Amino acid sequence: MRVLLIGFGPVGRAFAGLIEERRAMLRARYGLDLELAAIASSSAAWLRDPRAGSPGADALRGAASPAELVGRIEPWNGADALDSVDADVLVEATSGGGDSGEPAAGHVRAALSRRMHVVAASKGAFVWHYRELRDLARRSNVELRIGAATGAALPTIDTARYGLAGAEIERIEGILNGTSNYILTRMREGGTYADALRDAQGRGVAEADPRTDVEGTDTATKLVLLANALFDAGLTLADVPTTGITQLAPDDLARAVERGERIRLLGTLEGGTGAWRARVEPVPLGADHPLARVDGLEKGITYQTDTMARVTVIGGRSDPNGAAGALLRDIVNLASG
Ligand code: HSE
């Protein structure tokens, strides 16, 4: 399986390094021969040149641009690479696209039209165009997987699709943003908002524009992706009333602790078939709520179902390595059918 990676930010670099170093393990464990065929950023592309040997996982993780790698280098962007590289799966890991989903949507459309599978960590294309892209994948008889964009190492979509298959999901609650959860945890422990945010940025967890994290947009985005991927709910960001954590004071958190509660930035999806409603807001959770104990950079999601009652998943690494692991998970699962 030949992989074309578009996007060479922290997640793209971590993914490139990971699949390069796991090649033998993937072959032995899954019979999967996964080869990174090419990497394209906005201005340069690297193509594997068998005569040049492997660039090595460390070089892939450490390069600032594909142009720094040993191999064939072209002055291309992602769209050019899609025209020129023969690959089986596109890994879409570009950033941005918040206001239109581009350029990722163009990459995904082009790949699906060429009957390539698509595994994505970028979100914008699917916030804006999920239904169109899913239908295109179906017509092309290939897979579109967006688990790495929807909580990444926290298995949100897979838990619902596989673990809860056959049940009716009545309600979803999620702590879906590591940065804001980390800030709330640190503030509760006496730290400052600014220090905690700086720390989350230093660990590569916060978005390039951290307002997306703290104002709740990242959580709302993941809720929209979940609702549309799982229930074809047709939600957009405009349908999600969103309040972030920026107005919370340390006193608010301390008073909640006195009441035996924890304040969490919670995304909620409820209403059921044809009537899904989503919202994002800070919510005090009592000690008996499974998400009350999700601290620091961890995330968590709770599904309320009819036949299986309440199911909660907690954890998963909230940094570029976790997102890279999630991309690899989605490729392994699609290759295993
Ligand atoms: N910035 C996000 C977070 C990670 O803090 O969880 C990417 O979705």
Residues whose N, C-alpha, C, O or C-beta is under 5 A from the ligand:
A	BS01	HSE	L176 N177 G178 T179 V205 A206 E207 D213 S318
